[in-house]
Amino acid sequence: MIATPIVRAIAYRAKIVDRPDDLLKPHARPIAYLGGVGIFVGLLAGLIAFVATWDQASEHFAAIGDALSSPSKWYEVLTNPVWNLIWIAVSSFVIMLVGLLDDVLEISPRKKILGQVIAAGLLLLGGVGDRMANVVFVMLPWEPPLVVLVLLSAFMCLVMVICTCNATNLLDGLDGLAGGVTGIIALGFLALAVWMAMWAQFPGSDAVRLSLCLAMVGAVLGFLPYNIPPASIFMGDAGSMLLGFFVATMMAMFCAEGSPRWLLAAMVVFALPIFDTSLAVVRRLVSGKPIFAGDRSHLYDQLVDRGMTVPQVVGLFYVLAVIAAGIGVATSILIRGRWALVIYAVLFIVVWIVFIAMGMVTPEKDRKGDSEST
């Protein structure tokens, strides 16, 4: 809440603004960017406050020094929660910086993906995501070689970062939308982390998971008052990619226990951005457009084009995000994994049936052509 007005003033002074157009940017006047910098400051402040007040922090710092001073103990540092948090903060700064460069200089998609790859590598260096492949091999009767486990985990972490960063980036199309939805997703992750810490007896990375969720919830709540319709500042790619990176980080940490149950639950909590992105991609493929082309094929765009106001669409997305988070958390806690998977599959099919029935997959011009020929 303190940082956002400051970066907003800097953005207007430096003319770092988002200018309206007739297609994707319908706002009436130029709006300041740099909101993502404010979100990052809030996130960092939360993590620093946690480490500064954590009674075990000095013990973990000492353990880092001991591990780094002895080559035989270097690997132990990867499981140190303070080490994890330090590299989460560093990699989050890198992904925010990549988005900021795009906001200011409009870098190419290839360079943005390169930045996401670098951020994912730093996350792996920090011991986050280096065991993601455990959820794949958990049902095998034999344990794979360590090199296979590490390489597949690195690949999964990389794919997760790229997918979630771009999904939240694509969701950032209306005032208050991406921030509010991601805040609800963070609360869903928090509920999962709390249950795992208190009742599921998984103490592995509870401190990191809980502190990261709380810090992100606080960062989003501090930013939203300036971003809800009508927004006075946009988060830009710096913010939307940071939010997606947070989601990828949490999903990687939900793999730490080696059970696909928690990863699947986290993906359901994140279902709304997944559905919105997949709908846009499928619609573009159907219409013969490049999947990276900007258009109004997103779910929120189509709802606005069908007569809903921006506040109504944002409110609806908040409700849908709460429902998705509730389903993900409840099914993971109350229902066995195989039955939860069946429920997830049924919901996936139902959602796509709704999309098709409402004509959201077929481009509008094709629907008009079919009706005229009929």
C-alpha distance (Angstrom), angle and dihedral (degrees) to the residues before:
residue distance angle dihedral
M1 . . .
I2 3.79 . .
A3 3.79 97.9 .
T4 3.82 98.8 46.3
P5 3.84 98.0 65.3
I6 3.80 88.7 46.6
V7 3.80 94.9 53.1
R8 3.82 89.3 41.8
A9 3.81 90.3 57.9
I10 3.81 90.5 47.1
A11 3.82 90.7 50.0
Y12 3.80 93.8 52.6
R13 3.79 92.2 45.1
A14 3.81 91.9 50.0
K15 3.82 91.6 40.3
I16 3.80 92.0 -120.6
V17 3.79 93.7 154.0
D18 3.78 140.5 138.9
R19 3.79 109.3 -118.4
P20 3.83 120.6 -150.7
D21 3.78 124.9 -112.0
D22 3.79 136.4 179.8
L23 3.82 97.5 -99.8
L24 3.81 121.1 28.4
K25 3.81 102.1 12.0
P26 3.80 110.0 49.8
H27 3.83 96.9 162.9
A28 3.80 113.4 127.3
R29 3.82 99.3 -126.8
P30 3.82 140.2 17.4
I31 3.81 110.8 -73.3
A32 3.80 125.6 -156.2
Y33 3.79 120.7 -105.3
L34 3.84 125.7 -156.6
G35 3.81 94.7 83.8
G36 3.80 87.6 126.1
V37 3.80 88.9 64.0
G38 3.80 89.1 57.0
I39 3.81 90.8 49.8
F40 3.81 90.7 50.6
V41 3.80 91.7 50.3
G42 3.81 89.3 52.1
L43 3.81 91.8 48.1
L44 3.80 92.4 48.0
A45 3.79 92.3 47.0
G46 3.80 90.1 53.3
L47 3.81 93.3 50.4
I48 3.80 92.6 46.4
A49 3.81 90.8 48.9
F50 3.80 89.9 52.0
V51 3.81 95.0 50.0
A52 3.82 91.8 43.6
T53 3.81 92.5 54.4
W54 3.82 98.8 36.2
D55 3.79 111.0 111.1
Q56 3.82 91.4 -150.8
A57 3.82 96.0 50.5
S58 3.82 95.9 95.6
E59 3.80 90.5 50.4
H60 3.80 91.6 52.3
F61 3.82 92.8 46.0
A62 3.81 89.0 53.0
A63 3.80 90.1 49.3
I64 3.82 89.9 53.5
G65 3.81 91.0 53.7
D66 3.79 91.7 47.6
A67 3.82 93.2 48.9
L68 3.81 94.5 47.2
S69 3.80 92.4 48.3
S70 3.80 92.3 57.8
P71 3.83 118.8 56.0
S72 3.79 90.6 -153.8
K73 3.81 90.3 60.4
W74 3.80 100.1 44.3
Y75 3.77 92.8 106.8
E76 3.82 91.1 56.9
V77 3.78 90.5 68.1
L78 3.83 90.4 68.9
T79 3.81 90.6 69.6
N80 3.81 94.1 48.0
P81 3.85 109.2 112.0
V82 3.80 94.4 -147.4
W83 3.81 89.9 51.3
N84 3.81 88.2 49.6
L85 3.81 92.1 51.5
I86 3.80 93.7 46.8
W87 3.79 92.3 55.0
I88 3.79 93.1 41.7
A89 3.81 86.9 56.9
V90 3.82 92.6 46.2
S91 3.81 94.7 47.5
S92 3.83 90.5 44.7
F93 3.81 88.7 54.6
V94 3.81 90.3 50.7
I95 3.82 93.4 50.9
M96 3.81 90.6 46.0
L97 3.81 89.7 50.4
V98 3.82 91.7 50.7
G99 3.80 89.8 52.5
L100 3.80 90.7 45.9
L101 3.80 90.8 53.8
D102 3.79 88.9 53.0
D103 3.82 91.2 49.2
V104 3.80 91.5 51.8
L105 3.81 104.2 30.5
E106 3.84 103.6 18.7
I107 3.80 96.7 -128.1
S108 3.80 120.7 -161.6
P109 3.82 122.8 -89.6
R110 3.80 89.1 -113.5
K111 3.81 91.5 58.3
K112 3.80 91.2 47.4
I113 3.80 90.9 53.1
L114 3.82 89.2 48.0
G115 3.80 88.4 54.5
Q116 3.81 89.9 50.0
V117 3.81 89.8 51.3
I118 3.81 90.5 52.3
A119 3.81 91.6 48.8
A120 3.82 90.4 49.8
G121 3.81 89.7 51.1
L122 3.80 91.1 52.6
L123 3.80 89.4 49.2
L124 3.82 89.6 54.3
L125 3.80 89.8 47.3
G126 3.79 86.8 56.5
G127 3.80 91.9 56.6
V128 3.81 95.1 -106.2
G129 3.79 114.5 129.3
D130 3.81 97.3 4.2
R131 3.82 89.7 120.9
M132 3.80 100.8 39.3
A133 3.81 91.9 118.1
N134 3.80 89.9 66.9
V135 3.81 87.6 85.2
V136 3.82 88.6 59.9
F137 3.79 97.4 47.4
V138 3.80 98.2 38.4
M139 3.82 94.2 99.9
L140 3.80 96.2 45.5
P141 3.81 117.8 105.7
W142 3.82 90.9 -133.5
E143 3.78 135.5 48.7
P144 3.83 116.1 -115.9
P145 3.82 121.5 -127.9
L146 3.80 114.0 -83.2
V147 3.80 93.1 -116.6
V148 3.82 90.8 55.7
L149 3.79 91.1 48.6
V150 3.80 93.0 49.4
L151 3.81 95.8 45.2
L152 3.81 94.1 47.2
S153 3.81 90.3 46.0
A154 3.80 90.5 52.0
F155 3.80 90.5 49.9
M156 3.81 92.3 48.4
C157 3.81 91.4 48.8
L158 3.80 91.3 49.2
V159 3.81 93.1 49.5
M160 3.80 91.3 45.8
V161 3.80 92.9 52.4
I162 3.81 94.0 47.7
C163 3.81 93.8 46.3
T164 3.80 98.1 46.0
C165 3.81 94.9 42.1
N166 3.79 91.0 53.7
A167 3.82 93.8 41.4
T168 3.81 92.9 56.4
N169 3.79 89.9 41.3
L170 3.81 89.8 56.4
L171 3.81 91.1 45.6
D172 3.80 91.0 58.8
G173 3.78 95.9 90.3
L174 3.83 105.1 111.4
D175 3.79 133.8 45.1
G176 3.80 110.8 -83.9
L177 3.81 94.1 -0.8
A178 3.82 107.5 111.4
G179 3.80 94.4 34.3
G180 3.79 95.9 49.0
V181 3.80 94.8 43.2
T182 3.81 92.2 48.0
G183 3.80 90.2 47.9
I184 3.81 89.0 56.0
I185 3.80 89.7 46.6
A186 3.81 89.3 51.7
L187 3.81 89.2 53.0
G188 3.81 88.9 51.2
F189 3.81 90.2 51.5
L190 3.80 88.6 47.5
A191 3.80 91.0 54.4
L192 3.81 90.2 51.1
A193 3.80 92.1 47.6
V194 3.81 93.0 48.3
W195 3.79 92.3 50.2
M196 3.81 91.9 47.8
A197 3.81 91.0 49.1
M198 3.80 97.7 46.3
W199 3.80 106.0 31.4
A200 3.79 111.0 10.6
Q201 3.82 94.1 57.6
F202 3.80 95.9 -130.3
P203 3.82 104.6 139.2
G204 3.81 95.2 161.1
S205 3.82 102.5 108.8
D206 3.80 102.0 -7.2
A207 3.80 94.7 128.0
V208 3.81 91.9 53.0
R209 3.79 94.6 44.5
L210 3.80 94.8 47.5
S211 3.81 96.2 44.2
L212 3.81 93.0 46.5
C213 3.82 92.8 50.3
L214 3.80 92.9 47.6
A215 3.80 92.2 46.5
M216 3.81 92.2 51.3
V217 3.80 93.1 46.4
G218 3.80 88.7 52.6
A219 3.81 92.6 46.5
V220 3.80 92.3 51.7
L221 3.81 93.6 45.2
G222 3.80 89.5 52.0
F223 3.81 91.8 51.7
L224 3.81 101.7 40.7
P225 3.84 98.0 73.3
Y226 3.81 87.7 65.0
N227 3.82 94.8 42.2
I228 3.81 105.5 44.9
P229 3.83 114.2 105.1
P230 2.95 117.4 -37.1
A231 3.79 92.2 31.8
S232 3.79 122.4 -154.8
I233 3.82 92.4 -167.5
F234 3.80 136.1 23.2
M235 3.80 124.8 -142.0
G236 3.81 91.3 -137.6
D237 3.79 122.6 -167.6
A238 3.80 88.6 -50.7
G239 3.80 89.0 66.6
S240 3.79 102.1 33.3
M241 3.81 93.4 49.6
L242 3.80 90.2 46.3
L243 3.81 90.2 53.6
G244 3.80 90.8 49.4
F245 3.79 90.9 48.2
F246 3.80 89.6 53.2
V247 3.81 89.1 53.9
A248 3.81 91.7 50.0
T249 3.80 90.8 48.6
M250 3.80 92.2 52.0
M251 3.80 92.4 47.1
A252 3.80 90.0 51.2
M253 3.80 90.4 51.6
F254 3.81 91.9 48.1
C255 3.82 85.7 62.1
A256 3.82 91.7 60.0
E257 3.81 93.4 94.1
G258 3.79 91.8 54.3
S259 3.81 95.7 -121.6
P260 3.82 122.4 122.2
R261 3.82 88.0 -150.0
W262 3.79 94.4 83.0
L263 3.80 95.8 41.6
L264 3.82 90.9 51.7
A265 3.80 90.2 48.5
A266 3.82 90.7 51.2
M267 3.80 90.8 49.8
V268 3.82 90.4 52.7
V269 3.81 89.7 50.1
F270 3.82 86.0 54.0
A271 3.83 92.0 43.7
L272 3.81 98.2 114.4
P273 3.84 96.2 62.9
I274 3.82 88.6 42.4
F275 3.81 92.4 54.3
D276 3.81 93.2 43.8
T277 3.81 92.6 51.2
S278 3.80 94.6 43.6
L279 3.81 91.0 49.1
A280 3.81 90.9 52.7
V281 3.80 92.4 47.4
V282 3.82 94.2 47.8
R283 3.80 92.2 46.3
R284 3.80 91.3 51.0
L285 3.79 91.6 48.8
V286 3.82 90.4 49.9
S287 3.80 90.9 50.6
G288 3.80 92.8 45.7
K289 3.80 95.1 -115.5
P290 3.82 126.1 137.2
I291 3.81 109.5 -93.2
F292 3.82 90.6 -125.9
A293 3.80 93.6 52.0
G294 3.79 115.3 116.5
D295 3.81 114.9 -119.7
R296 3.79 141.8 131.0
S297 3.80 97.4 -89.1
H298 3.79 96.8 115.1
L299 3.78 119.8 109.7
Y300 3.80 92.7 -114.0
D301 3.82 91.9 49.4
Q302 3.79 91.9 51.3
L303 3.80 92.0 49.1
V304 3.80 90.9 51.8
D305 3.81 90.8 47.2
R306 3.82 88.3 52.3
G307 3.80 92.3 58.9
M308 3.81 107.5 -86.6
T309 3.79 118.3 131.3
V310 3.80 121.3 -121.5
P311 3.85 93.6 -108.5
Q312 3.81 89.8 49.7
V313 3.81 92.5 51.6
V314 3.79 92.4 45.8
G315 3.81 90.6 49.0
L316 3.81 91.0 48.6
F317 3.80 90.9 50.9
Y318 3.80 90.4 50.8
V319 3.82 89.4 53.7
L320 3.81 91.9 47.3
A321 3.81 90.7 48.0
V322 3.81 90.3 52.3
I323 3.81 90.4 49.5
A324 3.82 92.3 49.1
A325 3.81 91.6 47.5
G326 3.80 91.0 48.0
I327 3.81 92.7 50.1
G328 3.81 92.7 47.3
V329 3.80 94.5 48.7
A330 3.82 97.0 39.9
T331 3.80 97.1 47.0
S332 3.81 93.0 46.9
I333 3.80 91.1 52.1
L334 3.81 102.5 37.0
I335 3.81 105.8 30.0
R336 3.79 132.7 58.1
G337 3.79 115.2 -105.5
R338 3.80 98.3 -108.9
W339 3.82 93.0 50.3
A340 3.79 91.2 45.0
L341 3.80 88.1 54.9
V342 3.81 89.9 53.6
I343 3.80 90.4 51.6
Y344 3.81 90.9 49.3
A345 3.82 91.1 50.6
V346 3.82 92.8 49.2
L347 3.82 91.8 49.3
F348 3.81 90.2 48.8
I349 3.80 91.2 53.5
V350 3.82 93.1 45.2
V351 3.79 92.5 51.8
W352 3.79 92.4 51.5
I353 3.80 91.4 47.2
V354 3.82 87.6 54.9
F355 3.82 91.0 49.0
I356 3.81 91.5 51.4
A357 3.81 94.6 43.3
M358 3.82 90.7 52.3
G359 3.81 91.2 50.3
M360 3.79 93.2 -117.7
V361 3.79 95.5 133.0
T362 3.80 97.0 52.6
P363 3.82 115.9 71.7
E364 3.79 113.2 -111.7
K365 3.81 95.5 -116.5
D366 3.81 90.5 55.3
R367 3.80 91.3 51.4
K368 3.82 90.4 50.4
G369 3.78 90.8 49.6
D370 3.80 92.0 51.3
S371 3.81 92.7 49.0
E372 3.82 92.5 48.2
S373 3.81 93.0 50.0
T374 3.78 89.9 48.6
